[in-house]
Amino acid sequence: MWRYKSGMKTKTSITLSQDILRAIDAHMGAYRSRSDFIETAARVFIEHLEKKEAELRDLEIINKHADALNHEAEDVLGYQVPI
């Protein structure tokens, strides 16, 4: 999983539409600069993508073992006493 490491920054150039720049400016709040805002947004989005990927891997594992898990659950339910 990707982890943010503070360190040296690299200057880069990106092209954004005017409506995105206006939205960034309208939501700057405590951010020091557009760069700080965009870096934070990118970090949050990357973390979201990685969480989604982990959830898909977990689901794949569960699905791979679904038959065995269902059989075990049915077996356990067979030991329940009627109320």
C-alpha positions in Angstrom: 0.0 0.0 0.0 1.2 3.5 -0.9 2.2 5.6 2.1 2.8 9.3 2.0 6.3 10.3 2.8 7.1 13.9 3.4 10.2 14.9 1.7 11.5 16.7 -1.4 8.9 18.1 -3.7 9.2 18.2 -7.4 7.9 21.2 -9.4 5.6 20.2 -12.1 3.1 21.7 -14.5 -0.5 20.6 -14.9 -3.4 21.9 -17.0 -6.8 22.3 -15.3 -10.1 23.7 -16.5 -11.2 27.0 -15.3 -14.2 25.5 -13.4 -11.8 23.2 -11.5 -9.6 26.2 -10.6 -12.6 28.2 -9.4 -13.8 25.3 -7.3 -10.3 24.9 -5.8 -10.2 28.6 -5.0 -13.6 28.5 -3.5 -12.6 25.6 -1.1 -9.1 26.7 -0.3 -9.9 27.3 3.4 -6.8 26.4 5.5 -4.7 25.2 2.5 -1.6 27.3 1.9 -1.8 27.1 -1.9 -3.4 25.4 -4.8 -0.5 23.0 -4.8 -1.1 22.0 -1.2 -4.8 21.6 -2.0 -4.2 19.5 -5.1 -1.6 17.3 -3.3 -4.0 16.6 -0.5 -6.8 15.8 -2.9 -4.5 13.4 -4.9 -3.4 11.7 -1.7 -7.0 11.2 -0.5 -8.0 9.9 -3.9 -5.0 7.5 -4.0 -5.9 6.2 -0.5 -9.5 5.7 -1.7 -8.3 3.7 -4.8 -6.0 1.5 -2.7 -8.8 0.8 -0.2 -11.1 -0.2 -3.0 -8.4 -2.5 -4.5 -7.9 -4.1 -1.0 -11.7 -4.7 -0.7 -11.8 -6.3 -4.2 -8.9 -8.6 -3.2 -10.7 -9.5 0.0 -13.9 -10.2 -1.9 -12.0 -12.4 -4.3 -10.6 -14.5 -1.4 -14.1 -14.8 0.1 -15.6 -15.9 -3.2 -12.8 -18.4 -3.7 -13.6 -20.0 -0.4 -17.4 -19.4 -0.5 -18.4 -23.1 -0.9 -16.4 -24.2 2.0 -17.5 -21.3 4.2 -21.2 -22.0 3.3 -20.8 -25.7 4.1 -19.2 -24.9 7.4 -22.0 -22.5 8.3 -24.7 -25.1 7.4 -22.8 -27.6 9.6 -22.8 -25.2 12.6 -26.5 -24.4 12.1 -27.2 -28.1 12.4 -26.1 -28.1 16.0 -28.6 -25.4 17.0 -31.3 -26.4 19.4 -34.9 -25.4 18.4 -36.3 -22.7 20.6 
